[in-house]
């Protein structure tokens, strides 16, 4: 799925989140991934950039940042 489609999916599912908050969430998860966190997706993380991987995880609902969404797990 393209970055634009993932972004639209996330923002549609979370009306209280804006582009800036999404960028902060992606950056935080990207930092976690680059510092050794294991991806929650079953894909080869070697061929995918960490920012794309973070966006995919957030779009699938595998990573939720409190305060940015209506649903907290």
N, C-alpha and C positions, 0 to 999 in steps of 0.2 A: 504494500500500500504506500502511496506517495506521502511525503511529509505534509502536504497541504490537506490531504484527506484525513490523516491521523489527527492533525490539529483541529480540523472542523469537527471530527467525531468527539474529541475530548471536550471542546467548548460547547457543543450541542448537549452533551450529557451533563455538563456542569455549568448551568447558566450563571452561577455566582462567580465563576472564574473568568478573568480576562486574559488577553494575550501576554501581558506583562507577568502576571502570576504564573501562567503556564511556562513562560521562559525561565522563571526562577525555579520552578519545580523540576524542569528538565535539567537545568544546570546543576541543581543539588544532586539529583540521581546520577547524572553523568560523572560528577566528582566521586560519588560513592563507587560507581563501577570502575573508574580509573584507579581507585585506591584499593581494589581487591574484592569488592562485593561481587557475589555470584549473581548472574542474571536469572530472573524468574521465568524467562522464556526458554523453550527448548529449541534454540537455534545456535548455530556456531557464532559465537561472539567475536571470533577472529576476523571474520569477513565483513562485519558491520561496525560502523563508527559508534562510539559510546553514546553520542547525542541521539542518534537514530534509535538505538536500542532502548534508551531511556524513554523516548517518546512512544515507542511501541508498548513498553511495559505500562506506561500511564494510560494509554488508549485502551488496553485490554483490562484495566482495572486491577492489575497486579500490584501496583504501587500507588498508594494514596497518601497525599500530604495533608495533614490536618490543617483546617483553616482555609483551604482553597476550594473544597467541595462541600456539597450538601450531605453526602454520604461518607461517614467515617467508619472504617473497619477496625 
